[in-house]
């Protein structure tokens, strides 16, 4: 019972911090690290940064995903696999603790 109470408190704090962040910054845009890195590089090089487009073996691979939703699908699949692995280990150790 003690573990469930601790988990409930942590979950409530997490949700509350999420809603506080959204309320404190209502017009904020959340960007990835790629965009931030590009801005820093442009600032350091005074806008003279040119993306490298040289020939390499990577450019010889002409794979195009079938649609824009493919990236979302792969991310969801990665999250599901991670949740299954974490759930397995938590369940395994919880069952091992109960059997002792």
C-alpha positions as CSV (number, residue, x, y, z in Angstrom):
1,X,0.0,0.0,0.0
2,X,2.9,2.3,0.7
3,X,4.3,1.9,-2.8
4,X,1.0,2.8,-4.4
5,X,0.7,6.0,-2.3
6,X,4.2,7.1,-3.3
7,X,3.5,6.4,-6.9
8,X,0.3,8.4,-6.7
9,X,2.1,11.4,-5.2
10,X,4.8,11.3,-7.9
11,X,2.2,11.0,-10.6
12,X,0.2,14.0,-9.2
13,X,3.4,16.1,-8.9
14,X,4.3,15.2,-12.5
15,X,0.9,16.2,-13.9
16,X,0.8,19.3,-11.8
17,X,4.2,20.4,-13.0
18,X,3.1,19.8,-16.6
19,X,0.0,21.9,-16.2
20,X,2.0,24.6,-14.4
21,X,4.5,24.8,-17.2
22,X,1.7,25.1,-19.8
23,X,-0.1,27.8,-17.8
24,X,3.1,29.8,-17.1
25,X,4.1,29.8,-20.8
26,X,0.8,29.8,-22.8
27,X,2.3,31.1,-26.1
28,X,5.5,29.0,-26.1
29,X,6.6,26.9,-28.9
30,X,8.4,23.6,-28.2
31,X,11.2,22.9,-30.6
32,X,13.7,20.1,-30.9
33,X,17.4,20.2,-30.3
34,X,18.1,20.3,-34.1
35,X,16.5,23.7,-34.4
36,X,18.3,25.1,-31.4
37,X,21.7,23.8,-32.6
38,X,21.1,25.4,-36.0
39,X,20.4,28.8,-34.4
40,X,23.6,28.5,-32.2
41,X,25.7,27.6,-35.2
42,X,24.3,30.5,-37.2
43,X,25.0,32.9,-34.3
44,X,28.6,31.7,-33.9
45,X,29.4,31.8,-37.7
46,X,27.5,35.1,-38.3
47,X,25.1,33.4,-40.6
48,X,27.8,32.1,-42.9
49,X,27.1,28.5,-42.2
50,X,26.5,26.4,-45.2
51,X,25.1,22.9,-44.9
52,X,27.5,20.2,-46.2
53,X,26.1,18.5,-49.3
54,X,29.1,16.5,-50.3
55,X,28.9,13.1,-51.8
56,X,29.1,10.2,-49.4
57,X,27.7,6.7,-49.1
58,X,24.7,8.2,-47.2
59,X,23.6,10.2,-50.2
60,X,23.7,7.0,-52.4
61,X,20.8,5.5,-50.3
62,X,17.7,6.9,-51.8
63,X,15.1,5.8,-49.2
64,X,12.0,8.0,-48.8
65,X,9.5,7.0,-46.2
66,X,6.1,6.4,-47.7
67,X,4.4,9.2,-45.8
68,X,4.8,11.8,-43.0
69,X,3.1,9.5,-40.5
70,X,6.0,7.0,-40.7
71,X,8.1,8.9,-38.2
72,X,5.2,9.0,-35.8
73,X,4.7,5.3,-36.2
74,X,8.3,4.5,-35.5
75,X,8.3,6.8,-32.4
76,X,5.1,5.1,-31.1
77,X,6.6,1.7,-31.8
78,X,9.8,2.6,-29.9
79,X,7.7,3.9,-26.9
80,X,5.6,0.7,-26.9
81,X,8.7,-1.5,-26.9
82,X,10.2,0.5,-24.1
83,X,7.0,0.3,-22.0
84,X,6.8,-3.5,-22.5
85,X,10.4,-3.9,-21.4
86,X,9.9,-1.7,-18.3
87,X,6.6,-3.3,-17.5
88,X,8.2,-6.8,-17.7
89,X,11.0,-5.9,-15.3
90,X,8.7,-4.2,-12.8
91,X,6.3,-7.1,-12.9
92,X,9.2,-9.6,-12.6
93,X,10.6,-8.0,-9.6
94,X,7.2,-7.4,-8.0
95,X,6.4,-11.1,-8.5
96,X,9.8,-12.1,-7.2
97,X,9.2,-10.0,-4.1
98,X,5.7,-11.4,-3.5
99,X,7.0,-15.0,-3.8
100,X,9.6,-14.6,-1.1
